[in-house]
Amino acid sequence: VDNLKKPTLSLILLDESSEDPRLVDSVAPHVDEIVLITVSPRSENDLFHHLLSGENAGKLQAHIEVSPHEHPDLYMTDVEASYSAHDSLCGERFEGPFTGKPIIADWAKVRNLGWRRGSQEWKIFMDSHDELSHPGYLAKIVDLLETNHSNLGYTNYRSGGRCLMSSWIGRNLPHVEWTGGINPTLEGCSKIAFFDGG
């Protein structure tokens, strides 16, 4: 596996105190570089400092800080009127509580900020609370995608007892990008591969 290509990791560091440095340590050896996105100063927690130290530090290709001041187009104000601006997809209605503070409104654009900075031929995306069961398979997955002439990879995952599907790996091509606003999906190619994540 040593002679196989290692992808760029595009990682969003969320504002969560429960994030585990072991997550980054398990994936970092299997990627060539890391593009880090922090969504607020509060997200620069222990995991952020851990990422900038030791063996991981040499892999940090870029650090992008997303804030309402620097990226106002990515935010909305957390008030009731913000949630009634468009029709609901499934009839759902968010009833609060509302904070009155800026919150991310377009996660697809946030992901693209980091996605476009990676320099490797392949890129993977993870939130900092995600986990790969077998990170050592990353280079082999890239090899399988290339062998099958696929440019995007999807997998399934479990959340709240439901099995969902998510895109998470793609070739570094200008037309491959995240779309979908609050529910991001990696798009831009018709030939994709599906990996069973259990």
N, C-alpha and C positions, 0 to 999 in steps of 0.2 A: 504493500500500500504506500510505501514511502515515495515511490516515483509518480504517484497520482497527484492530480491538481488539488490544491487546497483553496477553498473559497474565501471571500470576504464575509465577515460577520457584521451585519448592521444591527446594532443593539440599542433598544430604547430602554433607558433607565427610568423606571416609574417611581413615583413618590410613595414607596411602601417600605415600612421598617422591617418587614419580614423577609426581605430578599436575602438569599444565601450565596456567599462568595463561592461556594463549591460549584454552583451552576456555571459560572464563568470559567473556573479552573478546569472543569470537565470538557468544555468546548474549545477553549483557547488553543490547546496543542494541535487541534485539527483544522484550524483556520490559518490563513496566511496573514491577515490583518483584521483589525477591528475598527469600525466606525461607530462611535458612541454618540447617542443623542440623549441629552438630559432635558426634561420638560419643565423644570423649575429649579431654583437654587435648593429647594428642600429635597430634591432627588439626589443631591450630591452627598449621599450618606456613606456608610461604611463600605458598601459594595463599590461605589464610585472610587473611593480612595484605594481600595484593594485592587481595582482594575488598573490604576495608574502606578502600581508598585510591582516589584518583582519581575518575573518573566513576562507578565502580560504587558508591561509598559512599552516594550519594544515593538509590540504589535499594534499599538494605537496609531491609526493612520489619520484620524480626524476626531475632534470633539465639537459637536454642534449643540449650542445652548438655545433652546426654544423658550421664548417668553412673550407675554402680551406686548411688551415694549418693542421687541425686535421683530416679531411676527404677528402683528395684530389681525391679519387676514385669517389666521388659523384658529382664532378664539371667538367665543361668544360669551355673553354675560349669562350667568346661571340664574335666570329669572323665568317665571312661568311663560311669559310672552315668547321667549326664545324657542320653547318647545312646541308652540302652536303655529310657528311660521310656515310649516309645510304639513301636508297630509301624512298621517301615520301609515306605515307599510302594512301592519297587522292589526290595526285598531287599538294598539297600546297607547296608554296615556301616562305620562310621568307626572305625579302629583306632589313632588317635592320630597323632602324639604329643599328649598332653594337658598343658595348661599349669597347671591348677589355679586359673586366674584367671577373673574374670567376663567373659563374652562376650555379645554381643547374641543373644537367643533369639527375639525377635519383631520382625522388620524391618517388618512391616505397621504395627504400633503406632508404631514410630519414624517411619515416613513420615507417619502421620496427625498426629503432633505438629506437623509443618511444614505439612501439607496444610490443616489447619483454620485456620491463621493468615493465609493469603493472602486478600486483599480483592477481587481482580479477578474478573470473571465466569468466566474460564477460567484453569486452572492446568496447568502442566506439571511433571513430576518428572524429575530427573536425579541420578544419582550423580556425584561429582566426576571420575570417570574416563570418563564417557560422552562421546560426541561427536555433534553434529548435523552432518550433511554440508552442509545448506543452512539454517542458522538463520534466514535472511531469509524463509523460507517460513512461519514460525510464524503470523503474522497471517493469511496466506492460508488456512492449515489451519483456524484458528478460524472464518474466514468460511465455508469449505466445510462444517464441522460444523454451523454454524447454518443454512446454506442447506438442508442435508439433515435438519434436525431431529434430529441425533445429539447425545448428551451425553457420549460417551466415544470416544476414539480409540486404536486399537492399531496397532502397527507390527511389522515383523520385523527381526531383527538377527542377526549372525553371532558365534558364540562357539565357539572350539575346533573350527572346521570344520563346526559344526552350525548350521542355520538355526532360530532360536527366535522365538516371538511374545511381545510384551510390551505392556502398557498403559502409557501415559505422559502422556496429556492428558485432562482432564475438566472438565466444567462445575462451577462452584461451587454445588453443591446439598447440602443437609444429609445426604441418603442416599447420596451418592457418597463412598466411602471405600476405604481399602486393607484387604484381608483376606488371610488365608493364612499368617500367621505368618512362617516363615523364607523362604517363596516368595511374596512379595506380588503381589497382583493388584488392580487398581482395578475396583471393582464398584459396583452400585447402579442401573444403568439397563439396559433391554433393548435399546435402539436404539444400536448402536455403528457406528463406521466403521473401515475398515482402510486404512492407508497403507503402500504397498510401500516399505520402507527398503532394499531390495537385499539 
